[in-house]
Amino acid sequence: MSRQELKPYTGPYTASGILTSIKDKGQTLRGLYQDEARNWDPKKLSKFGLACYFGMLEAVVKMVQSGAAPLLNSHETPYHWDYLSIIVFGAQRVSHPSGLKHLECLEFLLARGVPPNSQDIVGSTALHHACTGQTTNKPDPETLAELLTKPHLPQSNKIAPLIRSLIKHGANVDHQNRYGEVALFSAFPSNNIEVIDILLENGASLDIPEADGITPRSFFVRYGPQVTACVSKWIRKREGTDAPREGGQRRCQVERYCSTECQKKAWPVHKKICKPFDTSTTVVLKPSYRKGGTVQPLASLTRSVFGYDKDHPTPDSFYRGAHIPQTKSGKGKGHGKGAKSAAGKSDQKFEPKNLIIKVQVQLKQETLYGPMQDNGSYDSGRFDAKGDLLVYTKKRDFVCMITRAEQGSVDFESSSAAGVCVGEKAFDRLVQVVLNKGVGKAYFAAVLNSEKELVVKVGEVLAEQPF
């Protein structure tokens, strides 16, 4: 790629204006930039650029102090990358033996006055690049083993300190590139929760529109439950509000605490606002476990298409269409691989389990592919209030469907108490709470009393959870 080829789209190496995707050919520029950047060869960098890229602190310091380094505010490559961005690229792509010191190189250059907001040919800064999360370097075996147990944890632990350092030295978290995008737009697609946290912790705005008028606030829900939970948490913090399940009380089965001592200290305050599990706050429903069914996490599917989940694959359990938690005997039951039907008889004594569940209401078939609202969610009228509900926990150790037609056919052990909401009335109440407070999905505390009896605390919708 030559500078002449990009000139019609970029002009000089300054942010001369924001480019809309179609009218101003912003998408054309984006495609050119990304296609060529994939083939970029770091060996074409200068000696100083290579030292920055590989995090060779001693060489960087020596060249600067001896005068052998180029001007520190200069740029390399047709992309017009500054040395802070080159350090970031190296930290993202190069394996990390102990001798490589990208953070130290970054802080050394920042201390020498290198501007933290220098822009490349598309107006992106080092902070934009650091937030992309497109980390191609492999973690060490110990870290990889941990990541495989937490498949949706981005490998941002080595990039996060660079982001904090850039911000500490004046990097603008709200700087817009030629597409009008702030750094948050770089972090959303890769599910980079740690990076999103850092940006919002440092005051990043959710209301700055990019060239086509989209704001982070209007779009974040499209990037899946973890991004949604993280951003929603910061929205509530900024508004000075709170929601259940953002800390942690065993007595109400919603709040959670780090220790029994901590719980006892907090209970006198929490009990004043606690909504207990009782007939006024709960409904009782019959789960349905459909043999052979599977589900597809859409956010994970989208990320896999774009290559973000290559090193963090979605676990098999996330595709379960049905599963019952472990019983007292220690044996859980699911479907597929020859498992017994969960709706069948069982001689095992079932131990009730406290759960945090997600309830999703089915979209109407005719509205499935329609546009979303400005806030990135679906209008409540597009949901089928009588359609099946998908219910599951974070680990997918409990997955079921709840069907309205099946609710009037079972007598529950707990329904003998006066005022217990069961049957189709219980189904309808749960759906209305989800549609009124969650717009298609919501989180609740629940108790699974048996394979056929699920008690849901509809009187209190929980904060968005990362699943």
Secondary structure, DSSP 8 states (H G I E B T S, - for coil): --HHHHHHHH-SSS------SSTT-HHHHHHHHHHHHHT--GGGS-HHHHHHHTT-HHHHHHHHHHT-S--TT-EETTTTEEHHHHHHHHHHHS---TT--HHHHHHHHHHTT--TT---TTS--HHHHHTT----S---HHHHHHHHHSTT--S-TTTHHHHHHHHHTT--TT---TT---HHHHHTTTT-HHHHHHHHHTT--S----TTS--HHHHGGGG-HHHHHHHHHHHHHHHT---TTS---TTTTS---SSHHHHHHHHHHHTTT---SSTTTEEEE--B--TT-B---HHHHHHHHTTTTTTS---GGGGBS-EE---TTS--EESSTT---TTS---S----EEEEEEEEE-B-GGGTTS---TTSS--GGGB-TTS-EEEE-TTSSSEEEE-GGGGGG---GGGGSTT-B-HHHHHHHHHHHHHHHTTTEEEEEEEEEETTEEEEETTS-------
